[in-house]
Amino acid sequence: MSECPICAAEINVAPDAMAGELLVCDDCGAELELTGTEPVELAEAPSAEEDWGQ
Ligand SMILES: [Zn+2]
């Protein structure tokens, strides 16, 4: 169990989740990237609209 960095809601991270996986916060809808697993770390995923190079 981890915490949404945006709204602090509890996020259920699968025990076999791997770094780099994308999750969506059920509470605020933010896209989150799993940046580490030991310990579990979540960061806001880069915005698909803004940062996917053009
Ligand atoms: Zn959230």
mmCIF file of the protein (N, C-alpha, C, O) and its ligand, coordinates in Angstrom:
data_MODEL
# 
_entry.id   MODEL 
# 
loop_
_entity.id 
_entity.type 
_entity.pdbx_number_of_molecules 
1 polymer     1 
2 non-polymer 1 
# 
_entity_poly.entity_id                      1 
_entity_poly.type                           'polypeptide(L)' 
_entity_poly.nstd_linkage                   no 
_entity_poly.nstd_monomer                   no 
_entity_poly.pdbx_seq_one_letter_code       MSECPICAAEINVAPDAMAGELLVCDDCGAELELTGTEPVELAEAPSAEEDWGQ 
_entity_poly.pdbx_seq_one_letter_code_can   MSECPICAAEINVAPDAMAGELLVCDDCGAELELTGTEPVELAEAPSAEEDWGQ 
_entity_poly.pdbx_strand_id                 A 
# 
loop_
_entity_poly_seq.entity_id 
_entity_poly_seq.num 
_entity_poly_seq.mon_id 
_entity_poly_seq.hetero 
1 1  MET n 
1 2  SER n 
1 3  GLU n 
1 4  CYS n 
1 5  PRO n 
1 6  ILE n 
1 7  CYS n 
1 8  ALA n 
1 9  ALA n 
1 10 GLU n 
1 11 ILE n 
1 12 ASN n 
1 13 VAL n 
1 14 ALA n 
1 15 PRO n 
1 16 ASP n 
1 17 ALA n 
1 18 MET n 
1 19 ALA n 
1 20 GLY n 
1 21 GLU n 
1 22 LEU n 
1 23 LEU n 
1 24 VAL n 
1 25 CYS n 
1 26 ASP n 
1 27 ASP n 
1 28 CYS n 
1 29 GLY n 
1 30 ALA n 
1 31 GLU n 
1 32 LEU n 
1 33 GLU n 
1 34 LEU n 
1 35 THR n 
1 36 GLY n 
1 37 THR n 
1 38 GLU n 
1 39 PRO n 
1 40 VAL n 
1 41 GLU n 
1 42 LEU n 
1 43 ALA n 
1 44 GLU n 
1 45 ALA n 
1 46 PRO n 
1 47 SER n 
1 48 ALA n 
1 49 GLU n 
1 50 GLU n 
1 51 ASP n 
1 52 TRP n 
1 53 GLY n 
1 54 GLN n 
# 
loop_
_struct_asym.id 
_struct_asym.entity_id 
A 1 
B 2 
# 
loop_
_chem_comp.id 
_chem_comp.type 
_chem_comp.mon_nstd_flag 
ALA 'L-peptide linking' y 
ASN 'L-peptide linking' y 
ASP 'L-peptide linking' y 
CYS 'L-peptide linking' y 
GLN 'L-peptide linking' y 
GLU 'L-peptide linking' y 
GLY 'peptide linking'   y 
ILE 'L-peptide linking' y 
LEU 'L-peptide linking' y 
MET 'L-peptide linking' y 
PRO 'L-peptide linking' y 
SER 'L-peptide linking' y 
THR 'L-peptide linking' y 
TRP 'L-peptide linking' y 
VAL 'L-peptide linking' y 
ZN  non-polymer         . 
# 
_pdbx_entity_nonpoly.entity_id   2 
_pdbx_entity_nonpoly.name        ? 
_pdbx_entity_nonpoly.comp_id     ZN 
# 
_pdbx_nonpoly_scheme.asym_id         B 
_pdbx_nonpoly_scheme.entity_id       2 
_pdbx_nonpoly_scheme.mon_id          ZN 
_pdbx_nonpoly_scheme.ndb_seq_num     1 
_pdbx_nonpoly_scheme.pdb_seq_num     101 
_pdbx_nonpoly_scheme.auth_seq_num    101 
_pdbx_nonpoly_scheme.pdb_mon_id      ZN 
_pdbx_nonpoly_scheme.auth_mon_id     ZN 
_pdbx_nonpoly_scheme.pdb_strand_id   A 
_pdbx_nonpoly_scheme.pdb_ins_code    . 
# 
loop_
_atom_site.group_PDB 
_atom_site.id 
_atom_site.type_symbol 
_atom_site.label_atom_id 
_atom_site.label_alt_id 
_atom_site.label_comp_id 
_atom_site.label_asym_id 
_atom_site.label_entity_id 
_atom_site.label_seq_id 
_atom_site.pdbx_PDB_ins_code 
_atom_site.Cartn_x 
_atom_site.Cartn_y 
_atom_site.Cartn_z 
_atom_site.occupancy 
_atom_site.B_iso_or_equiv 
_atom_site.pdbx_formal_charge 
_atom_site.auth_seq_id 
_atom_site.auth_comp_id 
_atom_site.auth_asym_id 
_atom_site.auth_atom_id 
_atom_site.pdbx_PDB_model_num 
ATOM   1   N  N  . MET A 1 1  ? 0.856   -1.204 0.000   1.00 0.00 ? 1   MET A N  1 
ATOM   2   C  CA . MET A 1 1  ? 0.000   0.000  0.000   1.00 0.00 ? 1   MET A CA 1 
ATOM   3   C  C  . MET A 1 1  ? 0.881   1.240  0.000   1.00 0.00 ? 1   MET A C  1 
ATOM   4   O  O  . MET A 1 1  ? 1.821   1.356  0.787   1.00 0.00 ? 1   MET A O  1 
ATOM   5   N  N  . SER A 1 2  ? 0.564   2.145  -0.881  1.00 0.00 ? 2   SER A N  1 
ATOM   6   C  CA . SER A 1 2  ? 1.322   3.377  -0.921  1.00 0.00 ? 2   SER A CA 1 
ATOM   7   C  C  . SER A 1 2  ? 0.364   4.558  -0.976  1.00 0.00 ? 2   SER A C  1 
ATOM   8   O  O  . SER A 1 2  ? -0.849  4.402  -0.835  1.00 0.00 ? 2   SER A O  1 
ATOM   9   N  N  . GLU A 1 3  ? 0.919   5.716  -1.179  1.00 0.00 ? 3   GLU A N  1 
ATOM   10  C  CA . GLU A 1 3  ? 0.109   6.919  -1.109  1.00 0.00 ? 3   GLU A CA 1 
ATOM   11  C  C  . GLU A 1 3  ? 0.228   7.727  -2.393  1.00 0.00 ? 3   GLU A C  1 
ATOM   12  O  O  . GLU A 1 3  ? 1.318   7.892  -2.940  1.00 0.00 ? 3   GLU A O  1 
ATOM   13  N  N  . CYS A 1 4  ? -0.900  8.223  -2.862  1.00 0.00 ? 4   CYS A N  1 
ATOM   14  C  CA . CYS A 1 4  ? -0.883  9.099  -4.034  1.00 0.00 ? 4   CYS A CA 1 
ATOM   15  C  C  . CYS A 1 4  ? -0.127  10.384 -3.690  1.00 0.00 ? 4   CYS A C  1 
ATOM   16  O  O  . CYS A 1 4  ? -0.447  11.049 -2.705  1.00 0.00 ? 4   CYS A O  1 
ATOM   17  N  N  . PRO A 1 5  ? 0.886   10.735 -4.509  1.00 0.00 ? 5   PRO A N  1 
ATOM   18  C  CA . PRO A 1 5  ? 1.640   11.967 -4.213  1.00 0.00 ? 5   PRO A CA 1 
ATOM   19  C  C  . PRO A 1 5  ? 0.824   13.225 -4.470  1.00 0.00 ? 5   PRO A C  1 
ATOM   20  O  O  . PRO A 1 5  ? 1.213   14.317 -4.055  1.00 0.00 ? 5   PRO A O  1 
ATOM   21  N  N  . ILE A 1 6  ? -0.296  13.077 -5.146  1.00 0.00 ? 6   ILE A N  1 
ATOM   22  C  CA . ILE A 1 6  ? -1.118  14.248 -5.469  1.00 0.00 ? 6   ILE A CA 1 
ATOM   23  C  C  . ILE A 1 6  ? -2.155  14.501 -4.380  1.00 0.00 ? 6   ILE A C  1 
ATOM   24  O  O  . ILE A 1 6  ? -2.268  15.612 -3.863  1.00 0.00 ? 6   ILE A O  1 
ATOM   25  N  N  . CYS A 1 7  ? -2.913  13.454 -4.035  1.00 0.00 ? 7   CYS A N  1 
ATOM   26  C  CA . CYS A 1 7  ? -4.037  13.675 -3.116  1.00 0.00 ? 7   CYS A CA 1 
ATOM   27  C  C  . CYS A 1 7  ? -3.917  12.860 -1.828  1.00 0.00 ? 7   CYS A C  1 
ATOM   28  O  O  . CYS A 1 7  ? -4.781  12.946 -0.956  1.00 0.00 ? 7   CYS A O  1 
ATOM   29  N  N  . ALA A 1 8  ? -2.844  12.069 -1.710  1.00 0.00 ? 8   ALA A N  1 
ATOM   30  C  CA . ALA A 1 8  ? -2.581  11.302 -0.494  1.00 0.00 ? 8   ALA A CA 1 
ATOM   31  C  C  . ALA A 1 8  ? -3.559  10.155 -0.274  1.00 0.00 ? 8   ALA A C  1 
ATOM   32  O  O  . ALA A 1 8  ? -3.605  9.586  0.816   1.00 0.00 ? 8   ALA A O  1 
ATOM   33  N  N  . ALA A 1 9  ? -4.335  9.812  -1.283  1.00 0.00 ? 9   ALA A N  1 
ATOM   34  C  CA . ALA A 1 9  ? -5.198  8.637  -1.163  1.00 0.00 ? 9   ALA A CA 1 
ATOM   35  C  C  . ALA A 1 9  ? -4.330  7.383  -1.132  1.00 0.00 ? 9   ALA A C  1 
ATOM   36  O  O  . ALA A 1 9  ? -3.206  7.377  -1.633  1.00 0.00 ? 9   ALA A O  1 
ATOM   37  N  N  . GLU A 1 10 ? -4.863  6.341  -0.544  1.00 0.00 ? 10  GLU A N  1 
ATOM   38  C  CA . GLU A 1 10 ? -4.119  5.091  -0.535  1.00 0.00 ? 10  GLU A CA 1 
ATOM   39  C  C  . GLU A 1 10 ? -4.182  4.436  -1.907  1.00 0.00 ? 10  GLU A C  1 
ATOM   40  O  O  . GLU A 1 10 ? -5.244  4.338  -2.522  1.00 0.00 ? 10  GLU A O  1 
ATOM   41  N  N  . ILE A 1 11 ? -3.025  3.993  -2.370  1.00 0.00 ? 11  ILE A N  1 
ATOM   42  C  CA . ILE A 1 11 ? -2.927  3.317  -3.663  1.00 0.00 ? 11  ILE A CA 1 
ATOM   43  C  C  . ILE A 1 11 ? -2.503  1.887  -3.398  1.00 0.00 ? 11  ILE A C  1 
ATOM   44  O  O  . ILE A 1 11 ? -1.537  1.640  -2.676  1.00 0.00 ? 11  ILE A O  1 
ATOM   45  N  N  . ASN A 1 12 ? -3.216  0.961  -3.972  1.00 0.00 ? 12  ASN A N  1 
ATOM   46  C  CA . ASN A 1 12 ? -2.874  -0.444 -3.809  1.00 0.00 ? 12  ASN A CA 1 
ATOM   47  C  C  . ASN A 1 12 ? -1.903  -0.848 -4.917  1.00 0.00 ? 12  ASN A C  1 
ATOM   48  O  O  . ASN A 1 12 ? -2.288  -0.980 -6.079  1.00 0.00 ? 12  ASN A O  1 
ATOM   49  N  N  . VAL A 1 13 ? -0.653  -1.039 -4.545  1.00 0.00 ? 13  VAL A N  1 
ATOM   50  C  CA . VAL A 1 13 ? 0.365   -1.428 -5.519  1.00 0.00 ? 13  VAL A CA 1 
ATOM   51  C  C  . VAL A 1 13 ? 0.536   -2.938 -5.459  1.00 0.00 ? 13  VAL A C  1 
ATOM   52  O  O  . VAL A 1 13 ? 0.775   -3.500 -4.390  1.00 0.00 ? 13  VAL A O  1 
ATOM   53  N  N  . ALA A 1 14 ? 0.416   -3.578 -6.583  1.00 0.00 ? 14  ALA A N  1 
ATOM   54  C  CA . ALA A 1 14 ? 0.553   -5.032 -6.622  1.00 0.00 ? 14  ALA A CA 1 
ATOM   55  C  C  . ALA A 1 14 ? 1.928   -5.447 -6.126  1.00 0.00 ? 14  ALA A C  1 
ATOM   56  O  O  . ALA A 1 14 ? 2.923   -4.781 -6.412  1.00 0.00 ? 14  ALA A O  1 
ATOM   57  N  N  . PRO A 1 15 ? 1.985   -6.541 -5.386  1.00 0.00 ? 15  PRO A N  1 
ATOM   58  C  CA . PRO A 1 15 ? 3.270   -6.983 -4.822  1.00 0.00 ? 15  PRO A CA 1 
ATOM   59  C  C  . PRO A 1 15 ? 4.305   -7.298 -5.887  1.00 0.00 ? 15  PRO A C  1 
ATOM   60  O  O  . PRO A 1 15 ? 5.506   -7.226 -5.630  1.00 0.00 ? 15  PRO A O  1 
ATOM   61  N  N  . ASP A 1 16 ? 3.844   -7.647 -7.081  1.00 0.00 ? 16  ASP A N  1 
ATOM   62  C  CA . ASP A 1 16 ? 4.800   -7.962 -8.135  1.00 0.00 ? 16  ASP A CA 1 
ATOM   63  C  C  . ASP A 1 16 ? 4.933   -6.827 -9.149  1.00 0.00 ? 16  ASP A C  1 
ATOM   64  O  O  . ASP A 1 16 ? 5.447   -7.026 -10.250 1.00 0.00 ? 16  ASP A O  1 
ATOM   65  N  N  . ALA A 1 17 ? 4.471   -5.647 -8.774  1.00 0.00 ? 17  ALA A N  1 
ATOM   66  C  CA . ALA A 1 17 ? 4.597   -4.500 -9.673  1.00 0.00 ? 17  ALA A CA 1 
ATOM   67  C  C  . ALA A 1 17 ? 6.074   -4.172 -9.887  1.00 0.00 ? 17  ALA A C  1 
ATOM   68  O  O  . ALA A 1 17 ? 6.903   -4.369 -8.999  1.00 0.00 ? 17  ALA A O  1 
ATOM   69  N  N  . MET A 1 18 ? 6.380   -3.676 -11.062 1.00 0.00 ? 18  MET A N  1 
ATOM   70  C  CA . MET A 1 18 ? 7.760   -3.340 -11.374 1.00 0.00 ? 18  MET A CA 1 
ATOM   71  C  C  . MET A 1 18 ? 7.899   -1.838 -11.584 1.00 0.00 ? 18  MET A C  1 
ATOM   72  O  O  . MET A 1 18 ? 6.963   -1.157 -12.003 1.00 0.00 ? 18  MET A O  1 
ATOM   73  N  N  . ALA A 1 19 ? 9.090   -1.347 -11.283 1.00 0.00 ? 19  ALA A N  1 
ATOM   74  C  CA . ALA A 1 19 ? 9.357   0.071  -11.486 1.00 0.00 ? 19  ALA A CA 1 
ATOM   75  C  C  . ALA A 1 19 ? 9.067   0.435  -12.939 1.00 0.00 ? 19  ALA A C  1 
ATOM   76  O  O  . ALA A 1 19 ? 9.388   -0.315 -13.861 1.00 0.00 ? 19  ALA A O  1 
ATOM   77  N  N  . GLY A 1 20 ? 8.465   1.577  -13.117 1.00 0.00 ? 20  GLY A N  1 
ATOM   78  C  CA . GLY A 1 20 ? 8.116   2.027  -14.456 1.00 0.00 ? 20  GLY A CA 1 
ATOM   79  C  C  . GLY A 1 20 ? 6.665   1.773  -14.802 1.00 0.00 ? 20  GLY A C  1 
ATOM   80  O  O  . GLY A 1 20 ? 6.158   2.298  -15.793 1.00 0.00 ? 20  GLY A O  1 
ATOM   81  N  N  . GLU A 1 21 ? 5.993   0.969  -13.989 1.00 0.00 ? 21  GLU A N  1 
ATOM   82  C  CA . GLU A 1 21 ? 4.571   0.736  -14.254 1.00 0.00 ? 21  GLU A CA 1 
ATOM   83  C  C  . GLU A 1 21 ? 3.763   1.997  -14.014 1.00 0.00 ? 21  GLU A C  1 
ATOM   84  O  O  . GLU A 1 21 ? 4.078   2.805  -13.140 1.00 0.00 ? 21  GLU A O  1 
ATOM   85  N  N  . LEU A 1 22 ? 2.722   2.145  -14.803 1.00 0.00 ? 22  LEU A N  1 
ATOM   86  C  CA . LEU A 1 22 ? 1.836   3.282  -14.632 1.00 0.00 ? 22  LEU A CA 1 
ATOM   87  C  C  . LEU A 1 22 ? 0.570   2.841  -13.918 1.00 0.00 ? 22  LEU A C  1 
ATOM   88  O  O  . LEU A 1 22 ? -0.011  1.802  -14.232 1.00 0.00 ? 22  LEU A O  1 
ATOM   89  N  N  . LEU A 1 23 ? 0.165   3.634  -12.971 1.00 0.00 ? 23  LEU A N  1 
ATOM   90  C  CA . LEU A 1 23 ? -1.060  3.379  -12.224 1.00 0.00 ? 23  LEU A CA 1 
ATOM   91  C  C  . LEU A 1 23 ? -1.918  4.625  -12.310 1.00 0.00 ? 23  LEU A C  1 
ATOM   92  O  O  . LEU A 1 23 ? -1.418  5.718  -12.573 1.00 0.00 ? 23  LEU A O  1 
ATOM   93  N  N  . VAL A 1 24 ? -3.200  4.457  -12.088 1.00 0.00 ? 24  VAL A N  1 
ATOM   94  C  CA . VAL A 1 24 ? -4.079  5.614  -12.044 1.00 0.00 ? 24  VAL A CA 1 
ATOM   95  C  C  . VAL A 1 24 ? -4.701  5.679  -10.659 1.00 0.00 ? 24  VAL A C  1 
ATOM   96  O  O  . VAL A 1 24 ? -5.247  4.695  -10.159 1.00 0.00 ? 24  VAL A O  1 
ATOM   97  N  N  . CYS A 1 25 ? -4.610  6.836  -10.058 1.00 0.00 ? 25  CYS A N  1 
ATOM   98  C  CA . CYS A 1 25 ? -5.214  7.025  -8.753  1.00 0.00 ? 25  CYS A CA 1 
ATOM   99  C  C  . CYS A 1 25 ? -6.731  6.996  -8.871  1.00 0.00 ? 25  CYS A C  1 
ATOM   100 O  O  . CYS A 1 25 ? -7.316  7.764  -9.635  1.00 0.00 ? 25  CYS A O  1 
ATOM   101 N  N  . ASP A 1 26 ? -7.360  6.114  -8.119  1.00 0.00 ? 26  ASP A N  1 
ATOM   102 C  CA . ASP A 1 26 ? -8.818  6.027  -8.179  1.00 0.00 ? 26  ASP A CA 1 
ATOM   103 C  C  . ASP A 1 26 ? -9.487  7.284  -7.635  1.00 0.00 ? 26  ASP A C  1 
ATOM   104 O  O  . ASP A 1 26 ? -10.619 7.611  -7.990  1.00 0.00 ? 26  ASP A O  1 
ATOM   105 N  N  . ASP A 1 27 ? -8.776  7.965  -6.785  1.00 0.00 ? 27  ASP A N  1 
ATOM   106 C  CA . ASP A 1 27 ? -9.367  9.086  -6.091  1.00 0.00 ? 27  ASP A CA 1 
ATOM   107 C  C  . ASP A 1 27 ? -9.340  10.368 -6.917  1.00 0.00 ? 27  ASP A C  1 
ATOM   108 O  O  . ASP A 1 27 ? -10.366 11.034 -7.058  1.00 0.00 ? 27  ASP A O  1 
ATOM   109 N  N  . CYS A 1 28 ? -8.179  10.720 -7.463  1.00 0.00 ? 28  CYS A N  1 
ATOM   110 C  CA . CYS A 1 28 ? -8.067  11.988 -8.193  1.00 0.00 ? 28  CYS A CA 1 
ATOM   111 C  C  . CYS A 1 28 ? -7.844  11.778 -9.680  1.00 0.00 ? 28  CYS A C  1 
ATOM   112 O  O  . CYS A 1 28 ? -7.864  12.736 -10.453 1.00 0.00 ? 28  CYS A O  1 
ATOM   113 N  N  . GLY A 1 29 ? -7.632  10.529 -10.088 1.00 0.00 ? 29  GLY A N  1 
ATOM   114 C  CA . GLY A 1 29 ? -7.498  10.248 -11.510 1.00 0.00 ? 29  GLY A CA 1 
ATOM   115 C  C  . GLY A 1 29 ? -6.127  10.544 -12.078 1.00 0.00 ? 29  GLY A C  1 
ATOM   116 O  O  . GLY A 1 29 ? -5.922  10.428 -13.286 1.00 0.00 ? 29  GLY A O  1 
ATOM   117 N  N  . ALA A 1 30 ? -5.181  10.926 -11.230 1.00 0.00 ? 30  ALA A N  1 
ATOM   118 C  CA . ALA A 1 30 ? -3.844  11.244 -11.714 1.00 0.00 ? 30  ALA A CA 1 
ATOM   119 C  C  . ALA A 1 30 ? -3.143  9.985  -12.198 1.00 0.00 ? 30  ALA A C  1 
ATOM   120 O  O  . ALA A 1 30 ? -3.307  8.907  -11.626 1.00 0.00 ? 30  ALA A O  1 
ATOM   121 N  N  . GLU A 1 31 ? -2.365  10.134 -13.256 1.00 0.00 ? 31  GLU A N  1 
ATOM   122 C  CA . GLU A 1 31 ? -1.510  9.040  -13.693 1.00 0.00 ? 31  GLU A CA 1 
ATOM   123 C  C  . GLU A 1 31 ? -0.243  9.062  -12.866 1.00 0.00 ? 31  GLU A C  1 
ATOM   124 O  O  . GLU A 1 31 ? 0.420   10.091 -12.733 1.00 0.00 ? 31  GLU A O  1 
ATOM   125 N  N  . LEU A 1 32 ? 0.077   7.908  -12.315 1.00 0.00 ? 32  LEU A N  1 
ATOM   126 C  CA . LEU A 1 32 ? 1.237   7.805  -11.442 1.00 0.00 ? 32  LEU A CA 1 
ATOM   127 C  C  . LEU A 1 32 ? 2.192   6.770  -11.994 1.00 0.00 ? 32  LEU A C  1 
ATOM   128 O  O  . LEU A 1 32 ? 1.778   5.736  -12.519 1.00 0.00 ? 32  LEU A O  1 
ATOM   129 N  N  . GLU A 1 33 ? 3.476   7.062  -11.867 1.00 0.00 ? 33  GLU A N  1 
ATOM   130 C  CA . GLU A 1 33 ? 4.481   6.106  -12.289 1.00 0.00 ? 33  GLU A CA 1 
ATOM   131 C  C  . GLU A 1 33 ? 5.146   5.530  -11.054 1.00 0.00 ? 33  GLU A C  1 
ATOM   132 O  O  . GLU A 1 33 ? 5.535   6.251  -10.135 1.00 0.00 ? 33  GLU A O  1 
ATOM   133 N  N  . LEU A 1 34 ? 5.265   4.219  -11.059 1.00 0.00 ? 34  LEU A N  1 
ATOM   134 C  CA . LEU A 1 34 ? 5.963   3.545  -9.970  1.00 0.00 ? 34  LEU A CA 1 
ATOM   135 C  C  . LEU A 1 34 ? 7.465   3.709  -10.229 1.00 0.00 ? 34  LEU A C  1 
ATOM   136 O  O  . LEU A 1 34 ? 8.018   3.123  -11.160 1.00 0.00 ? 34  LEU A O  1 
ATOM   137 N  N  . THR A 1 35 ? 8.097   4.507  -9.397  1.00 0.00 ? 35  THR A N  1 
ATOM   138 C  CA . THR A 1 35 ? 9.501   4.806  -9.643  1.00 0.00 ? 35  THR A CA 1 
ATOM   139 C  C  . THR A 1 35 ? 10.428  3.916  -8.833  1.00 0.00 ? 35  THR A C  1 
ATOM   140 O  O  . THR A 1 35 ? 11.635  3.895  -9.076  1.00 0.00 ? 35  THR A O  1 
ATOM   141 N  N  . GLY A 1 36 ? 9.885   3.189  -7.885  1.00 0.00 ? 36  GLY A N  1 
ATOM   142 C  CA . GLY A 1 36 ? 10.713  2.291  -7.104  1.00 0.00 ? 36  GLY A CA 1 
ATOM   143 C  C  . GLY A 1 36 ? 9.826   1.306  -6.386  1.00 0.00 ? 36  GLY A C  1 
ATOM   144 O  O  . GLY A 1 36 ? 8.643   1.567  -6.169  1.00 0.00 ? 36  GLY A O  1 
ATOM   145 N  N  . THR A 1 37 ? 10.395  0.174  -6.017  1.00 0.00 ? 37  THR A N  1 
ATOM   146 C  CA . THR A 1 37 ? 9.567   -0.849 -5.368  1.00 0.00 ? 37  THR A CA 1 
ATOM   147 C  C  . THR A 1 37 ? 10.035  -1.171 -3.951  1.00 0.00 ? 37  THR A C  1 
ATOM   148 O  O  . THR A 1 37 ? 9.268   -1.719 -3.159  1.00 0.00 ? 37  THR A O  1 
ATOM   149 N  N  . GLU A 1 38 ? 11.256  -0.846 -3.629  1.00 0.00 ? 38  GLU A N  1 
ATOM   150 C  CA . GLU A 1 38 ? 11.748  -1.123 -2.271  1.00 0.00 ? 38  GLU A CA 1 
ATOM   151 C  C  . GLU A 1 38 ? 12.496  0.084  -1.742  1.00 0.00 ? 38  GLU A C  1 
ATOM   152 O  O  . GLU A 1 38 ? 13.707  0.188  -1.937  1.00 0.00 ? 38  GLU A O  1 
ATOM   153 N  N  . PRO A 1 39 ? 11.813  0.988  -1.085  1.00 0.00 ? 39  PRO A N  1 
ATOM   154 C  CA . PRO A 1 39 ? 10.366  0.948  -0.835  1.00 0.00 ? 39  PRO A CA 1 
ATOM   155 C  C  . PRO A 1 39 ? 9.586   1.419  -2.054  1.00 0.00 ? 39  PRO A C  1 
ATOM   156 O  O  . PRO A 1 39 ? 10.146  1.976  -2.998  1.00 0.00 ? 39  PRO A O  1 
ATOM   157 N  N  . VAL A 1 40 ? 8.303   1.185  -2.008  1.00 0.00 ? 40  VAL A N  1 
ATOM   158 C  CA . VAL A 1 40 ? 7.437   1.653  -3.093  1.00 0.00 ? 40  VAL A CA 1 
ATOM   159 C  C  . VAL A 1 40 ? 7.450   3.170  -3.155  1.00 0.00 ? 40  VAL A C  1 
ATOM   160 O  O  . VAL A 1 40 ? 7.240   3.856  -2.154  1.00 0.00 ? 40  VAL A O  1 
ATOM   161 N  N  . GLU A 1 41 ? 7.702   3.678  -4.361  1.00 0.00 ? 41  GLU A N  1 
ATOM   162 C  CA . GLU A 1 41 ? 7.666   5.120  -4.550  1.00 0.00 ? 41  GLU A CA 1 
ATOM   163 C  C  . GLU A 1 41 ? 6.827   5.429  -5.765  1.00 0.00 ? 41  GLU A C  1 
ATOM   164 O  O  . GLU A 1 41 ? 6.953   4.785  -6.807  1.00 0.00 ? 41  GLU A O  1 
ATOM   165 N  N  . LEU A 1 42 ? 5.983   6.405  -5.623  1.00 0.00 ? 42  LEU A N  1 
ATOM   166 C  CA . LEU A 1 42 ? 5.127   6.828  -6.727  1.00 0.00 ? 42  LEU A CA 1 
ATOM   167 C  C  . LEU A 1 42 ? 5.412   8.283  -7.058  1.00 0.00 ? 42  LEU A C  1 
ATOM   168 O  O  . LEU A 1 42 ? 5.632   9.104  -6.168  1.00 0.00 ? 42  LEU A O  1 
ATOM   169 N  N  . ALA A 1 43 ? 5.406   8.589  -8.346  1.00 0.00 ? 43  ALA A N  1 
ATOM   170 C  CA . ALA A 1 43 ? 5.556   9.965  -8.778  1.00 0.00 ? 43  ALA A CA 1 
ATOM   171 C  C  . ALA A 1 43 ? 4.501   10.247 -9.832  1.00 0.00 ? 43  ALA A C  1 
ATOM   172 O  O  . ALA A 1 43 ? 4.004   9.333  -10.490 1.00 0.00 ? 43  ALA A O  1 
ATOM   173 N  N  . GLU A 1 44 ? 4.170   11.501 -9.983  1.00 0.00 ? 44  GLU A N  1 
ATOM   174 C  CA . GLU A 1 44 ? 3.198   11.849 -11.011 1.00 0.00 ? 44  GLU A CA 1 
ATOM   175 C  C  . GLU A 1 44 ? 3.814   11.546 -12.371 1.00 0.00 ? 44  GLU A C  1 
ATOM   176 O  O  . GLU A 1 44 ? 4.929   11.975 -12.667 1.00 0.00 ? 44  GLU A O  1 
ATOM   177 N  N  . ALA A 1 45 ? 3.084   10.809 -13.191 1.00 0.00 ? 45  ALA A N  1 
ATOM   178 C  CA . ALA A 1 45 ? 3.597   10.462 -14.505 1.00 0.00 ? 45  ALA A CA 1 
ATOM   179 C  C  . ALA A 1 45 ? 3.642   11.707 -15.375 1.00 0.00 ? 45  ALA A C  1 
ATOM   180 O  O  . ALA A 1 45 ? 2.829   12.617 -15.216 1.00 0.00 ? 45  ALA A O  1 
ATOM   181 N  N  . PRO A 1 46 ? 4.605   11.742 -16.301 1.00 0.00 ? 46  PRO A N  1 
ATOM   182 C  CA . PRO A 1 46 ? 4.660   12.882 -17.216 1.00 0.00 ? 46  PRO A CA 1 
ATOM   183 C  C  . PRO A 1 46 ? 3.359   12.985 -17.997 1.00 0.00 ? 46  PRO A C  1 
ATOM   184 O  O  . PRO A 1 46 ? 2.771   11.976 -18.386 1.00 0.00 ? 46  PRO A O  1 
ATOM   185 N  N  . SER A 1 47 ? 2.932   14.176 -18.212 1.00 0.00 ? 47  SER A N  1 
ATOM   186 C  CA . SER A 1 47 ? 1.678   14.371 -18.936 1.00 0.00 ? 47  SER A CA 1 
ATOM   187 C  C  . SER A 1 47 ? 1.803   13.923 -20.386 1.00 0.00 ? 47  SER A C  1 
ATOM   188 O  O  . SER A 1 47 ? 2.727   14.322 -21.095 1.00 0.00 ? 47  SER A O  1 
ATOM   189 N  N  . ALA A 1 48 ? 0.886   13.110 -20.806 1.00 0.00 ? 48  ALA A N  1 
ATOM   190 C  CA . ALA A 1 48 ? 0.910   12.631 -22.189 1.00 0.00 ? 48  ALA A CA 1 
ATOM   191 C  C  . ALA A 1 48 ? 0.697   13.764 -23.168 1.00 0.00 ? 48  ALA A C  1 
ATOM   192 O  O  . ALA A 1 48 ? 1.137   13.702 -24.315 1.00 0.00 ? 48  ALA A O  1 
ATOM   193 N  N  . GLU A 1 49 ? 0.018   14.800 -22.707 1.00 0.00 ? 49  GLU A N  1 
ATOM   194 C  CA . GLU A 1 49 ? -0.280  15.888 -23.626 1.00 0.00 ? 49  GLU A CA 1 
ATOM   195 C  C  . GLU A 1 49 ? 0.896   16.841 -23.797 1.00 0.00 ? 49  GLU A C  1 
ATOM   196 O  O  . GLU A 1 49 ? 1.109   17.398 -24.873 1.00 0.00 ? 49  GLU A O  1 
ATOM   197 N  N  . GLU A 1 50 ? 1.655   17.018 -22.720 1.00 0.00 ? 50  GLU A N  1 
ATOM   198 C  CA . GLU A 1 50 ? 2.663   18.058 -22.784 1.00 0.00 ? 50  GLU A CA 1 
ATOM   199 C  C  . GLU A 1 50 ? 4.053   17.568 -23.158 1.00 0.00 ? 50  GLU A C  1 
ATOM   200 O  O  . GLU A 1 50 ? 4.776   18.237 -23.896 1.00 0.00 ? 50  GLU A O  1 
ATOM   201 N  N  . ASP A 1 51 ? 4.423   16.397 -22.646 1.00 0.00 ? 51  ASP A N  1 
ATOM   202 C  CA . ASP A 1 51 ? 5.840   16.063 -22.673 1.00 0.00 ? 51  ASP A CA 1 
ATOM   203 C  C  . ASP A 1 51 ? 6.231   14.938 -23.618 1.00 0.00 ? 51  ASP A C  1 
ATOM   204 O  O  . ASP A 1 51 ? 7.377   14.489 -23.602 1.00 0.00 ? 51  ASP A O  1 
ATOM   205 N  N  . TRP A 1 52 ? 5.320   14.490 -24.420 1.00 0.00 ? 52  TRP A N  1 
ATOM   206 C  CA . TRP A 1 52 ? 5.704   13.401 -25.315 1.00 0.00 ? 52  TRP A CA 1 
ATOM   207 C  C  . TRP A 1 52 ? 6.132   13.971 -26.639 1.00 0.00 ? 52  TRP A C  1 
ATOM   208 O  O  . TRP A 1 52 ? 5.359   14.042 -27.595 1.00 0.00 ? 52  TRP A O  1 
ATOM   209 N  N  . GLY A 1 53 ? 7.364   14.369 -26.672 1.00 0.00 ? 53  GLY A N  1 
ATOM   210 C  CA . GLY A 1 53 ? 8.079   15.148 -27.648 1.00 0.00 ? 53  GLY A CA 1 
ATOM   211 C  C  . GLY A 1 53 ? 7.446   15.292 -29.017 1.00 0.00 ? 53  GLY A C  1 
ATOM   212 O  O  . GLY A 1 53 ? 7.026   14.329 -29.658 1.00 0.00 ? 53  GLY A O  1 
ATOM   213 N  N  . GLN A 1 54 ? 7.402   16.497 -29.409 1.00 0.00 ? 54  GLN A N  1 
ATOM   214 C  CA . GLN A 1 54 ? 6.962   16.782 -30.765 1.00 0.00 ? 54  GLN A CA 1 
ATOM   215 C  C  . GLN A 1 54 ? 8.114   17.414 -31.524 1.00 0.00 ? 54  GLN A C  1 
ATOM   216 O  O  . GLN A 1 54 ? 7.970   17.742 -32.702 1.00 0.00 ? 54  GLN A O  1 
HETATM 217 ZN ZN . ZN  B 2 .  ? -4.717  10.818 -6.093  1.00 0.00 2 101 ZN  A ZN 1 
# 
